[in-house]
Every structure is written in C-alpha cells, then in structure tokens.
C-alpha cells in the first residue's frame, strides 16, 4: 500500500523538477542570446563580473536597444544566481540537486545546438567540490 501514496508524490516531485529545469533552461538560453547579441563573453567569473558592472558607456546606452539588452542580461544573471543560491541553501532542494537542475538545463541547451562555450553555459566550475 505505501507505493500507492508514494507514486503520486514521486510524480509531483518529478514534475516540479522538470519545471525547474525548464525554467533554468529558458533563462540560460536568453542569457546566451543576449551575450552573443552584445558580443560579451560570459565564460569566466571575470567575464560575468564585467557584464554585471555598468561603466560610463553603459550609462550612456541606457535608452538604446543595446542598453536595454544589457540591463536584461544583468538582471537575468542576478536572478539565476539568486535562484540557484536559494535552491542550494534550501532544505528541500540542497546543493547537489541545485547543481543537477542547472547542469541538466545546460545539457538540454547543448542538445538544442547551443555551443559548448556559449556565453553563460559553462557553469560546471561553480559546482566544483559539491558531492553528488
């Protein structure tokens, strides 16, 4: 009898995980698109930090299309980081599951044709040292 109760719960968990992966995949795809459109490398922590900063040129471009795209990119990078951080610290998800969610989303993008070095997709170094 316990399997009758566990099966719906497992289905609900699987559905929730798939939604999380799908959302992270969409965010990753948009980050990759914006990075490519703005010709901003996002492969290293230094690249991401540079994309997050708004220098004098960035201030001048705020009303232009590129300025709005850059603002969106910064927002998505911050959102992705904070979501992953919350998932990793959560008792319900945890760091290993957060890693798996994000890396599965990245793998899905690679299958869809995004390059292995597409901006914002090389996330594996963020999880060095987290056990499965």
Buried (B, 14 or more C-beta within 10 A) or exposed (E): EEEEEEEEEEEEEEEEBEEBBEBBBEBBBBBBBBBBBBEBBBBEEEBBEEBBEBEEEBEEBEEEEBBEBBBBBBEBBEEBEEBBEEBBEEEEBBBEBBBBBBBBBBEBBEEEEBEEEBBBBBBEEBBEEEEE
